[in-house]
Structure formats: C-alpha cells, structure tokens
Amino acid sequence: MTPRPSRAEIARRTRRFGRAVGGAPERIRASQLVRKTQFPLRAPTQPADVEPLPPVNGTGVDFETDWARSAPSRAARAVLVETVVRPMVTYFARPSRRGLDRLEALDHDQPVIFAANHHSHFDTPLILTSIPRPWRGNLVVGAAADYFFGTRLTAALSAVVLGAIPIERTKVGRRSADLAAELIDDGWSFLIFPEGGRSPDGWGQPFRGGAAYLAIRCGVPVVPIHLEGTGRILRKGASRPRPSRTMVTFGDPVVAEPGESSRRLGERIERAVAELADEQASDWWQARLRAHAGETPSLYGPQASSWRRAWNLGDRSARVRRGRRRWPSL
C-alpha cells in the first residue's frame, strides 16, 4: 500500500506542476510587474557613462535646517522657549546672571558669536534663556552632528526647539564652517561651545579654533560666557537632572586684531573664559589682579590624580554655593 504524501510534499508537487504548465505564483507575477514599470512610477535609471552622486542619508551633517529658520518655525521656537524651556531652567537651574552690562557697547544690529564652556546638556537651554534680545531671537546653535542629528527625530527637535545646525566635531569639514559663516553673514548670531563636547570630570578642556576662525572670517566680535553649576544638574553620564544653583557670566567682547591669526585669537577667547571662571570663584577685583599678573588659573584644573582633581573641583564649587567674596580693603 502506497503511503499518503505529506502536506509539504503535496505543496512541492503542486508548484512543480505549475511551472511545467507555464504558470507562476501570484507573488512572482506581481514582482515582475513592479520591475517592468517605468519612470515616473519608479526612480529613473542611472546612465552608464555618468558617475553616480554620493548617497545622502538625510541625517548628521546632511540634515537640512533651512526650514527651522522660517518665520513659522521661529515663532514656534519663541513660544517653546518661553513656555517650556524657561520654566524648566528656572526650576532646575535657578540661574543668576552677571555681566550683561558688558554687552551694551555692542551694536544690536550686528551678529555676535557667543563662546561658552561646556559641562552639561543643560548649558544650551540656560544660555538660550540668558542671552538678551535682540540676539536671542536671531540665534543659531552649533550642535554636534553625530549626537543631536543622528536620527531624523532628534535632528528635527534640535532644529526647531534649539535652532541648532549640525557641526562636525570628529573631523574637519568645510560644510559646517561654510554654513555657519553664511548664517553669520546673513545677520544670525551664533552660539558655539569651543571645547567640542561636555567635560568628563567638571574641569575644562582645550578650546578648538572654530569660534576664532568664524570671528576672523566674518569680522564679528566674540562674547565669552562662563557657566557655573550646570554640571551639578546633569553631568556627563547622568540620566536624571537634579536642581542646583547656576551662574551665567558674560565677558567683555573679544575683537580680532588686524592680521591676527585664528590660533592667537582662540587663545585670547579661552583666556577670557578662564578669567570669568576666576571671577566667579573669587571676585572681580582678585580676578583682575591675577589676570594683570598673568596668573589666571587654567580651566583645565590641576595636573594631578583624579581624586585630587575632584577634591579641588568640589572645594571650588562649595565656595561658589556659599557665595563668599573677598573684596579689597578700601
């Protein structure tokens, strides 16, 4: 007695019979129809003698942000900053602001480059709510292309909420620099963190030359900014913010001298931020004395072991929280 074939064997014989009589499964015929469709129902073919363009993935440095600077996007950003960002900053950062009078000599119609130290993701919201008008309403932020523009969702949120543009930090690229220069030439002010990334331990890192290069290329002043306390709110590696007091200190504008190199200007910008840090840790008078003597403490902290660096940083932060000031005897 012949055994009854299994279901798999029956299906295999059926497909074999269909191919023998010239038939084909429906899915095969559908795929053939798709392959036979022509332009414009499908993408045009690439001529054999034309070199194909490099693929554009639409994220990272390739993300287009022109739409985020349109009038509707600017209006939405202003509403978000005042109704969402500012209350969040007020609750978590409880900021104090100093040195705004140093910006009074600037032409309000002239774009400015704001260069700040970088310890936390809270730095950008704090600065966005601290920069006075009219620069605040006409400001773009340089953000890391590999972090804030890694996906279309994060890129769109960064562009519309922060007014961010993608900046390459892992390699030297002209696209980011050209975009920033074009925006500054069009009247936009620019916020940049010259360290290139957040501090890993609370102390500063060497400044890169982007701010100095743009200042010389576009002929605009650089306003140094020192932020204190944001690392206690949301340090690098932390997942949950916690409230802490912060201080935003604006410095005197730094203007490039005739024939000055970007390297020397970058050193002056970094030194200006270091002087603001010294002013915050002590007082204006003592900081000016040390600056005049060339003894301003470095942003990098002591060249010592990690526990010693943490000890010195904690001692400095404690002095700031207690608010002790050493004023000169008059």
QUITA-V796611 format. One record per residue. N is the residue number from 1. PSI is psi in whole degrees, 0 to 359 (NA if undefined). Layout:
<<N/PSI> <N/PSI>>
This chain:
<<1/128> <2/130> <3/150> <4/130> <5/152> <6/170> <7/322> <8/321> <9/321> <10/316> <11/320> <12/319> <13/324> <14/315> <15/322> <16/320> <17/321> <18/319> <19/327> <20/324> <21/7> <22/6> <23/174> <24/148> <25/156> <26/324> <27/327> <28/316> <29/323> <30/317> <31/324> <32/322> <33/321> <34/319> <35/332> <36/349> <37/150> <38/171> <39/137> <40/9> <41/345> <42/167> <43/144> <44/154> <45/157> <46/123> <47/145> <48/331> <49/10> <50/131> <51/127> <52/149> <53/152> <54/144> <55/142> <56/120> <57/349> <58/3> <59/179> <60/221> <61/344> <62/354> <63/128> <64/131> <65/11> <66/321> <67/331> <68/349> <69/11> <70/165> <71/315> <72/321> <73/321> <74/320> <75/318> <76/321> <77/319> <78/320> <79/317> <80/320> <81/319> <82/331> <83/337> <84/306> <85/312> <86/314> <87/323> <88/317> <89/319> <90/320> <91/312> <92/323> <93/331> <94/61> <95/149> <96/146> <97/134> <98/156> <99/9> <100/334> <101/340> <102/347> <103/358> <104/335> <105/348> <106/149> <107/121> <108/341> <109/357> <110/134> <111/155> <112/147> <113/122> <114/122> <115/122> <116/156> <117/164> <118/114> <119/341> <120/159> <121/347> <122/351> <123/313> <124/310> <125/323> <126/317> <127/322> <128/328> <129/0> <130/329> <131/129> <132/164> <133/153> <134/358> <135/328> <136/322> <137/354> <138/54> <139/137> <140/151> <141/130> <142/115> <143/150> <144/124> <145/326> <146/347> <147/302> <148/343> <149/29> <150/328> <151/164> <152/326> <153/308> <154/326> <155/316> <156/319> <157/319> <158/321> <159/319> <160/326> <161/316> <162/346> <163/34> <164/152> <165/148> <166/132> <167/128> <168/128> <169/347> <170/344> <171/164> <172/117> <173/141> <174/339> <175/314> <176/315> <177/319> <178/320> <179/314> <180/318> <181/320> <182/319> <183/319> <184/318> <185/332> <186/0> <187/6> <188/137> <189/160> <190/130> <191/127> <192/148> <193/99> <194/343> <195/340> <196/350> <197/169> <198/150> <199/135> <200/338> <201/9> <202/341> <203/164> <204/168> <205/161> <206/139> <207/140> <208/173> <209/11> <210/315> <211/317> <212/319> <213/314> <214/323> <215/318> <216/318> <217/320> <218/351> <219/43> <220/156> <221/160> <222/126> <223/112> <224/143> <225/135> <226/130> <227/132> <228/129> <229/346> <230/333> <231/335> <232/340> <233/308> <234/84> <235/169> <236/127> <237/345> <238/152> <239/340> <240/129> <241/155> <242/142> <243/146> <244/155> <245/146> <246/163> <247/132> <248/120> <249/121> <250/139> <251/174> <252/139> <253/140> <254/123> <255/136> <256/136> <257/158> <258/127> <259/6> <260/139> <261/157> <262/330> <263/314> <264/320> <265/320> <266/322> <267/321> <268/324> <269/316> <270/320> <271/324> <272/320> <273/322> <274/321> <275/323> <276/323> <277/320> <278/321> <279/322> <280/322> <281/337> <282/262> <283/171> <284/317> <285/310> <286/322> <287/322> <288/324> <289/316> <290/324> <291/320> <292/326> <293/359> <294/29> <295/24> <296/128> <297/144> <298/153> <299/343> <300/343> <301/178> <302/144> <303/83> <304/186> <305/165> <306/321> <307/326> <308/321> <309/318> <310/323> <311/311> <312/322> <313/319> <314/322> <315/320> <316/318> <317/323> <318/321> <319/323> <320/318> <321/323> <322/341> <323/25> <324/137> <325/139> <326/100> <327/153> <328/152> <329/120> <330/NA>>
